[in-house]
């Protein structure tokens, strides 16, 4: 007799490895939308850290990667709207044709797929790129460079107009801590900073590769400096081919917690939080202005600013052809869909929940933010990006089948 169990119920019942070892298959339900190259995830704690396989009806074997916390993930090539598919579990694994590798390169981590660089993470602080920059600007803990599948760079670091901008990074600007005003964004003021602390884990795999890193927010307005927040970044880059249109997809989950008993107060402000600095060739002064497109269909940057959207594309010409990246916000994020800071002249985007009022990060309560990034070559396709967001926000339902 085979028994279907909802994965949510499994976790609630606290089932252990002796039970889960009898898992024989999974059943995936696509729901009210067509699925193409969709990430499917479920709990499988009996096989922590292992790579297994799922066999489709036509005999195709899909890699099933289980992380160190027992979360299993695989990539389902296609599933029709309203459809379901049955996949048998094979603990012997699947032939590994491709892997996402996470490689240590000096003070950086490099995420690679099929020999191509997806992105790099600046762990320890980078050297300053030119003379005349204050040492206050030296920092690590951010993603740059970020590339498209054709190798086009889509981020910038230490731009001339805003030396404190760093690829993809996550500081707060207008802040109050114990009555003081540290600014973790504008580092040149010397009142606050965010630093890389350590790498907790690095992994590679046939479904995803990535890392977990720890950052520290410090208030520099007192001596000695005082820790304000601890932040954990988890980044996962996926082995997605993109079908007819190649694209790189990676996730960033930021978990911020108070370092002590004092909250971080974040008064209303126009920017702060997840920031993305685009290629410097897209600067208006370079006669190649940044192109934006939001999930609401807005392409005018002035109209897009201070509105809410599920996702936003930012791109422009790089070496003679269009390239860009899309930032997708998860519906569980605070104040989702989050308001956006879209710079009127420069290649800069920011999901800024502070725009819509005061907020705070309080002791014993984690502030969790999830974002998916999609880099691509060519013109943005709104329908394609919306489908990717739907897969991120409303993934397929996976049922575990036990014998």
LINKAWO-V579385 format. One record per helix or strand. SS is the DSSP state (2 for helix, 1 for strand). FROM is the first residue (numbers start at 1). TO is the last residue. If there is no record, write none. Layout:
BEGIN
ss={SS:SS}
from={FROM:FROM}
to={TO:TO}
END
This chain:
BEGIN
ss={1:2:2:1:1:2:1:1:1:1:1:1:1:2:1:1:1:1:1:1:1:1:2:1:1:1:1:1:1:1:2:2:1:2:1:1:1:1:1:2:1:1:2:1}
from={3:7:17:23:35:45:51:61:71:84:100:108:116:135:142:153:155:157:166:168:176:180:187:192:205:208:226:247:264:273:280:284:291:301:308:311:321:339:348:353:359:367:382:397}
to={6:13:20:29:43:47:55:66:79:90:105:113:122:137:147:153:155:157:166:171:177:180:189:203:205:219:238:258:266:278:282:286:294:304:308:318:329:342:351:356:361:377:393:402}
END
